[in-house]
């Protein structure tokens, strides 16, 4: 039986051989890349040396097409070699992190090394290191010692695992290794989770757990929903899933331009922006609901930010009524009302006009309406009106040519235009045309905003559209307050979604046709109308939806939300998976936070032990502020890199920041921020969702400040942001949700 030292020597020799291979490959590739670049530049110079060929120079056009084909091939070769070179440079310090010895039925036993990227000898096709996303690599994450199988492109491969090993390699040196019978040992996890937080999300390739790997490698589901408790790593897992899909479906043409992430804000997008590059992939597309609205409406309308909506809900004295308004406007009932509005508009509100050209009727309004309503192919309202406009303008072009000749002849007979009869005739025809264009645009251009406002300004219309719909008791108040809100410069967030839905239904979709994969984060914050909008925008796309019903701010979400999502998206093969283990916080913080959920979800805390959360009573605001500053200084002395001071609202942030900034250096996070700052920051709780910090201080958790169930959810979100330390200060009586904690 070999000793550890003998094994270590063998492993070091293998590592050295891999590094030697990488060094040689890097050296050779640099030479090839440099030569390829020179050839490419020379080819491009030669291609354009003679300039753009004349239209009738067919030989030159053929020659140019051949050059372009050669240039495309050479550019592709150069890009491939450059990417391979960069990957090898990136991994040479740590070529791999794991290994398992696998014997496929009927084959010899083979040592499979797992790393960030494939390392292969091109001449012999010997694989020195397998990419973590390769089919065979799933064995490392999912299987224990003994018989196992994995799905390869050719089908199921059966075999047996004889050894599983993990390595600590730092700067090309093997520090140690250890064998395990399960996937990833607690030792590696403890080491990874015990580190300080970063201002960017880190990859988790070396610590992916079995249940996480099932999500990452899911290839069958066209709608994959992940309900994950706070700290379960669902967002990080989703980013790794994106990397896997880009790798797995590369031959199908899936690229970074075909994937869209919808996240809460641009700050969160920046936070996750390092993960894909670390995994060797380009960052995919990213957007927010606000950005989508701006893309469709341009300068004609602007929507309030989601954070403004949350701030309004949290700070308003009429909180419950606002929640009900938001819930109604996001509901399937309201979607039906909007559908009724579209149908009513289509049949009754479009004011068709006779089209008259120079006192001659080209088309009657009766014929136009009849043609418009004859919609056997299901074309959208906007596209039908556009088609109608094009047909009429085409007729007009024919009439104009004849009319211009007629006018020109009359002018020549009259004389007095000094041979400018043609220009004068053209001017008169242009005037006749403008009358037709103005008439057309009075009914072919749909003002979606005006249409939406009409249901709140005309109660009779609302009543007609809402017939047989189950409306909330507060509907009169909702109508009144919406009418007032829509008179402002900014459209409320919830009304912005309704406007987007109307615009998409009426005009048809024309943006984002290239998107094939959509990743939606913070799913619990969205309503049915959001998902309706997404299905209109991203037609035919597959979805990965991430949520935690325990982290909703303005509503108390339940897992029935996921049933609604399935009903709206209508996938062929939906799948719901749950992540119940939290890895972010220490065991003590996890247990403390879980009490705020009162058994509503089953959560297991990873046993990384640290100090218990601190609850501190203060007798005055000044004493509370001094305590906060003291905690910040303690955390600095203990070596923690990031501290978040979390307030209930932006209103409270403004007040607290003014005092604390006199005593310590801290950054005030706002919705315009696109960089996650290191050091000490202060922000409202709702802006911290999805982020994590070494230490968290929750400001004034008193009964006066946190008193209803929505406040309890805010407390849960705040507490679960902390990795290592959690402190909560308060004035007067503590929040009932924290009493006896």
Buried (B, 14 or more C-beta within 10 A) or exposed (E): EEEEEEEBEEBEEBBEEBBEBBEEBBEEBBEBBEEBBEEBEEBBEEBEEEEEBEEEEEEBBEBBEEBEEBBEEBBEBBEEBBEBBBBBBBBBEBBBBBBBBBEBEEEEEEEBBBBBBBBBEEEEEEBBBBBBBBBBBBBBBBBEBEEBBBEEEEEEBEBBBEBBBBBBBEEBEBEEBEEBEEBBBEEBBBBBBEEBBBBBBBBBBBBBBBBBBBBBBBEEBBBBBBBBBBBBBBBBBBBBBBBBBBBBBEEEEBBEEBBBBBBBBBBBBBBBBBBBBBBBBEBBBBBBBBBBBBEBBEEEBBBBBBBBBBBBBBBEEEBEBBBBBBBBBBBBBBBBBBBBBBEBBBEEBBEBBEBBBBEEEBBBBEEBBEBBEEEEEEBBBBBBBBBBBEEBBEBBEEBBEEBBEEBBEEBEEEEEBEEEBBEEBBEBBEEBBEBBBEBBEEBBEBEBBEBBBBBBBBEEBBEEBBEEEEBBEBBEBBBEBBBEBBEEEBBBBBBBBBBBBBBBBBBBBEEBEEBBBBBBBBBBBBBBBBBBBBBBBBEEBBBBBBBBBBBBBBBBBEBEBBEBBBEBBEBEEBBBBBBEBBBBBBBBBBBBBBBBBEEBBEBBBBEBEBEBBEBBBBEEEEBBBBBBBEBBBBBBEEEBBBBBBBBBBBEBBEBBBEBBEEBBEBBBBEBEBEEBBBBBBBBBBBBBBBBBBBBBBBBBBBBEBBEEEBBBBBBBBBBBBBBBBBBBBBBEEBBEBBEEB
